[in-house]
Amino acid sequence: MLIPKLYAYSFLGEFILLYPVYALLFADAGLSIAETSSLFVIWSVTGMVLEVPSGALADRVSRRLLLCLGPLLAGLGYALWVLFPSYWAFALGFVLWGTQGALVSGSFEALSYEELSRKGQSGRYAAVMGRATSAGLVANALAMGAAMPVFAGGGYPAVGAASVLACVLCAGVALTLPEHRAARSGAEEKYLAILRSGVAEARSDPGVLRALLLVALVPAIWGALEEYVPYLAIETGVARTAIPLLYLVVWIGTTAGGLLSGVVSAYGPLVVLGAVALAAGALSGHPAGFGLIAVAFGAFQLAEVTADARLQDRITGDARATVTSLAGLGTNLVTVAVYPLYGLLSSHVSHGVTFAVLALPYLLMAVAGRRSRRHVTPSDAP
């Protein structure tokens, strides 16, 4: 029952009806654009600061416990938003939400891989993680669809209550996850020792380091570009009412990429396909180009899961969650850097050209991926 529970956890963690309307909640509470932007900074910084320490914590204590605690903290944050709509309540909610992301990141992957490995099914990890990601994407889309009627019927209290309920159910699923971990004693069990062990493995093992960098870089660029898809759509001249439809096309491609994980694992060709499709679709200047962008995002999603599977296969020490969290920290750092870079580029050239320029780093990743693959033995390959 492990795999269905992992899917349920991913689904409930993203079935948050507040997501589509929280910007409206902030506006109705009188927040300025600058204040709202500062909240996003608080959220990002919280996640980056806690990412690696929480990964080491997941290697020291029960990962199942952290996977339960994370959604409860996020749910508490959402409740604060609705009950006390003010800047400081929103800020505290984002701190709690950022903490949830840090606790789950690393813990979820490490528990999943080790439990599958215990059953002799580590080769299924990529497929399971891809489908878990797709479950989250489906939940997000369903939450968007459900938010409007619920909001119309009960306002912020209704969507807030539904979001808190989803978090509680997600925490409940976490408590049912199996966790079998070998007991450790002495210095190996100390928090700082585990943290040092994870960092040392990432630094000293070239295979782990290369895989870690790929896991960090692949989602960072396309994840940031996803935020600018509406601007690219506007630039094609399409009616604003059609923009959600184009976004849906991209969402379908991303979801399909997750579902294909474990079936297709040719990392280099996937990244090249994604880069070429992204550049071609963005430069087309036509709504039909979003079909290519959907292909690109699907390829990147698939490559992201493939890179993660390679990283998990390479980790041999006891600090699996710590090493995985280092990759998460890298993703956050690169994503934060992409935002101002996009702003700089788009102020001088079109959004289409900006998308195309930011597709170029993926060609370098494809080359790095080929080198990384040479260090995998047949028994290690996902």
SULDA-V835209 format. One line per field, one symbol per residue. ss: DSSP state (@ for helix, = for strand, . for the rest). phi: phi as a letter, one per 20 degrees, with the letter a starting at -180 (. if undefined). burial: b if it has 9 or more other ideal C-beta (glycine too) atoms within 8 Angstrom, else e. A space follows every 10 residues. Layout:
BEGIN
ss=???
phi=???
burial=???
END
This chain:
BEGIN
ss=.@@@@@@@@@ @@@@...... .@@@@@@@.. ..@@@@@@@@ @@@@@@@@@@ @@@@@@@@@@ ..@@@@@@@@ @@@@@@@@@@ @@@...@@@@ @@@@@@@@@@ @@@@..@@@@ @@@@@@@@.. .@@@@@@@@@ @@@@@@@@@@ @@@@@@@@@@ @@@@@@@@@@ @@@@@@@@@@ @@@@@..... .....@@@@. @@@@@@@@@@ @@@@.@@@@@ @@@@@@@@@@ @@@@@@@@@@ @@@@@....@ @@@@@@@@@@ @@@@@@@@@. =..=..@@@@ @@@@@@@@@@ @@@@....@@ @@@@@@@@@@ @@@@@@@@@@ @@@@.....@ @@@@@@@@@@ @@@@@@@@@@ @@@@@@.... @@@@@@@@@. @@@@@@@@@@ @@@....... ..
phi=.gfgffffff fffdedffgf cfffffffen feffffffff fgfffgfffe gfgfffffed cffffffffg ffffffffff gffcfbgfff fffffffffg fffffnffff ffffffffem cffegfffff ffffffffff fffffeffff ffecmfgfff ffffffffff fffgfeffbc cffccmffef gfffgfffff ffeeegffff ffffffegff fffffgfdgg fffgffnffg fefgffffgf ffffffgffe gnedcegggf ffgfffffff ffffmcgfff ffffffffff ffffffffff fffefdeedg ffffffffff ffffffffgf fffffffdcf ffffgfffff gfffffffff ffffedfgfe ff
burial=ebeebbbbbb bbbbbbbbbb bbeebbbebe beeebbeebb ebbbbbbbeb bbbbbbbbbb eebbebbbbb bbbbbbbbbb bbeebebebb bbbbbbbbbb bbbbbbbbbb bbbbbbbeee ebebbbbbbb bbbbbbbbbb bbbbebbeeb beeeebebbb bbbbebbbbb bbbbeebebe eeeeeeebbe eebbbebbbe bbeebebbbb bbbbbbbbbb bbbbbbebbe bbbbbbebee ebbeebbebb bbbbbbbbbb bbeebebbeb bbbbbbbbbb bbbbeebebb bbbbbbbbbb bbbbbbbbbb bbbbbebebb bbbbbbbbbb bbbbbbebbe bbeebbeeee bbbbbbbbbb bbbebbbbbb bbbeebeeee eb
END
